[in-house]
Amino acid sequence: MGLPAAQDFDFDIDDYINRIIPPSQLHRLPRPISRFLGYRDVPSQELGNVLVCVWASVGAFCGLILVMGVFQASHAIQSLHPPVLIASLAATAILDYQTIQSPLAQPRSSVLGHTISAVVGVGVTKLFMLRSDFERLRWIAGAVCCALASSAMGLTNTVHPPGGATAALAAVDPVVTNLGWYFVALVVLGSVLMLACALIINNIQRQFPVFWWTPRDVGRLQEPDIEESSQIGEGTLEKRMTRAAGSIGQDTIIISPNRVVIPDGFTLGREEKGILEILRDRLRDSIESDEASDEVRKD
């Protein structure tokens, strides 16, 4: 028996937890609320890069001012003698307000990535502090913190590059080191405030987030009931998809509102699957919107 192939060393936590994550219910909320949580009946059109840069600047300014203002105004926080700003949050501002369609900028990554990294950073730093020569080893502790935080984010699908800086700060910045576990709370607070600001600024002319947890299916998945499927021509949409797959060829990917048909033997990466599922969800939302409009006109 030979050694396993490199691609066999794979772990996807979403295979285990997505089944207990409830499906999005944003479409049930009032339109003004759902809009600023990222939901659209029809996906927003892309803006030119000039407007993107304008909104990114506004967002970064408002987000960082909000975080620093809360830190400065809270007597409880000031009693801990925190830094004026957690530097890694400034890096988060670029992702949260500039590259808002990146998977690295979505809420799961921006909040949980920072949180996990802070926990790893503080934990590793406290272990290093058990040594009497900790000050001489800060630079090694910082590297270890960043390395372990990278792995932790990767295994939990919460990769957020500024999280590496968050973890390293716990070891290399004496002010942050003195905060101890309070640093985790400040990171969580700062990340949530940055996200709240992003939901407002980014949804004025753009759309954010692309997804809250994952672009993949969540909840208990059930096969669609063919008897209840919409009848189209000679048969159901699923039947017609099956026939289409056979007639078009075995090298064709077909997307319907309920499923994605991939040719046998054709493999996709995790991000590629996510993109196909986003397209499927947009198609489903578009069809539901058209049906709702038809019902309104009939009434």
N, C-alpha and C positions, 0 to 999 in steps of 0.2 A: 504494500500500500504506500503510495507516494505522499509527499507533503501536500496539504491543502493549497489551492491556488490563492493568490493574494486577494482576489475579489470575494473569497469565501469568508474572510475576516470582516464581517459586516454586522452591525447592530443598529437597529432603528427603534428608538424608544416609542415612536409614534405607533408602531405596530401593536403596542401593548396598551397605550393610554388613549389613543384616539377613539376607541370604542366606547369609552365612558365620558367623552367630551360631548356635551349637547350641541346639536346643530345650531347655526346662527338664527336668531329670531329678530334680527334688525329690521327685516321687512315688515314686521308687525307694529313697529313703533311709529308714532306720528312723524310725518315727513321731515319737519324741521329738526327733529332730534336725530333720526336715522341718518340724515345727510351729514351731520357733523360727527357721526360715528363711522363714516366711510361708505354707507350704503347708497347705491344708485340703481334706479330702474334700468337706465342705460349708462354704460361706463362713460366718464368724462373724457372729453377730447384733450389731447396733449397740448400744452402751451409752448410757445417759442422760448428759446433759452434765455432771452432777455427778461421776460416776465418771471421765469423760474428763478433767475438770480435775484430779482427784486423781492419775490416772496420768501426766498431762502434767507436773504439778509434780514428782512422784517421778522421772520420766525426765529432766527438765531438770536437776534437782539432781545425780542420779547421773552423767549424761553429762558435765556441766561439771566436777564434782569429779574424775572419772576423767581427763579431759584435763589439768587443772591439776596433779593429783597426779603423773601421768607426767612432765609438764614439770619439776616441782619435784624429782622423785626422780632424774632423769637428769643426771649430771654433764656428759655430752657436750652436752646441750641447754642447761644452765645456763651453760656456757662461752661460748655465743653471746650471752648476755644478752638473752633474748627477753622479750616482755611477759608479764605474769602470765597473761593469757588473750588469745588472738586474738579481738577483739571480735565479728567476724562469726560466730564459732561460737556465740555466745550467741543470735544471730538464728536460726541453724540449729536450735537447740534447740526453738524454737517450732514449726517445721515438722516436725522429726523426732519430736516427742512429742505435739504437740497436733493438728495437721491432717495426720494420718498417711496419709489417703487421697488427698491432693492429689498430682497428678503431679509437682509441684515438690519433694515430700518423698521421692520414691523414690530408691533407692541410686544409680542412674545420675546423677541430677541433684545429689544432695547431695554425692557424692564428686567426680565429674568436673566439675561446675559450679564447685566451689571450686578444684579443681586448675587448670583452664583459666584461671580468673580470676586466680589467683596468678601463673601463667606470664605472662599478658598484663600484669599490674600491674608485676611486676619488670622485664620486658623494656622496657616503655614508660618506666618510671622511670629505668632505666640510660641510655636514649637521652637523656632530659632532663638527666641528670647530666653529660653531655658538655659542657654549657654552664656557664660560670663563674658565671652568676647563677641557678643551680638553686634555691637557697633562696627566691629571689623568685618563682620559677615553680611552686612546689610545688602551689599551688591549681589552676593550669591542668593540671598533670600528673595530679592526682587526678581531674579531670573527664574527661580523655582516657582514663585507665585504665578508669574505670567504663564509659564509652561503648563502648570497643572490647571490653571483657569481655562487655557485654550482647550485642553482635553475635556474638561468638565462641560464646557459650552458645546463642544462638538458632539459629545455623547447624548446631550439633552436637546439637541436641535435648537439651541439658543445662541448661536454664534453672533457676537456683536463686537467688532474689533476694539472699540474703546474699553471694553471689559478687560482687556489685557492690561491697559494702563491702570484701571481701577485696582486690579490685583497687585500690580507692582507698587503702586502708591502706598499700600498698606505696609510695605517693608522698607521702602527707600525714603519716604518722607516722614521725618520725626514727628511733625504735627499730626499727621494722619495716624501714625503708629500709636501715639498717646491716646487717641480716641478709642482704641480697642474695638469692641463689638458695636459701640455706638456708630462707628463708621458705616456699618451695614445699614443701619436705620437711615442715616443721612443719604446714602446712595439710593436706597429705595425711594425716599421722599423726593430727591432730586430727579430721579428717572420718571416718576409719576407726574411731577409738575411739568417736565419737558414734554411728556406725552400729551398731557391735557392741553398745553399750548399748541402742540402740533395739530391736534384734532380741530382746533378753531382756525388757525392760520392756514393750514394746508387744504381745508375744505371750502375755502372761499371761492377759489377758482380751479382748484385741483381736486384730487380724490385721495384720501388717506384714512385708514390703512388699506392696503390691497387685501389683506386678511388679518384677522386677530390672532388666530392660533396656528393654522396651517391651511394651505390651498387644497389639501387632500380631504377626502370624505371623513366625517366624524360621526359618532353615534353608532347605534346598532344598524348595520346596513341590511336591507331587505331587498330581495329581488323584486322588480316591478311586477304587479299582477297583470298578466296579459289581458285578462277578461275586462279589466278596468281601464286599459290603455285607450288613448284616443284612437278612433278608427280613421284611417287615412286611405282612401281608395280601396284597394283589394284586401288590405289587412292592416295590422297594427304597424306602428312606426318601427318597433323592434324587429318584426318579421321582414319588413322592407329593408332594414339595415342589414339583416343577415343575407338576404338575396343580393343586396348591393355589394356586400363584401365579396361574394362569390363571383359576381359578374365583373366587378372592377378589377379584381386581382388580389393576390395575396401580399402585395407590397404596399397596401393602402391603409392609412389610419382614418377611421371614421368616427366623428364626434356627433353625438345626439344629446338632447337635453338630459337623458337619464344614464347614459353610459358612454364609454370610449372603447372602441374595438381596435385592438392592436394585432397585427399579423403574428401568426405563430412563429416562434423563434426569434422575434424581434425584441430586444431588450432596451429599456429606457432607464436613465439615471433618475435619482430622486427629484432633482430640480425639473427635469424634463416631464416627469409625471405630474408634478405640481402645475406646470404651465398648461398641460392638456386639460387638467381638471378645472383650472381657472376659465379656460375657453368654454368648457362644457357648462359651467355655472353661469357664465355670461349669456350663453345661448338660452339656457333655461329661464333666466330672469327676463330676457327679451321676449320670449314666447309668453310668459306669464303676464308681462306688461301689456302685450298686444291683446291677450284674451280679456284682461280687465278693461281695456279701452273699448273693446267690442261690446262687453256687457253694459258699460255705461251708456254707449250709444243706443243699444236696444231699449234700455230703460227710458 
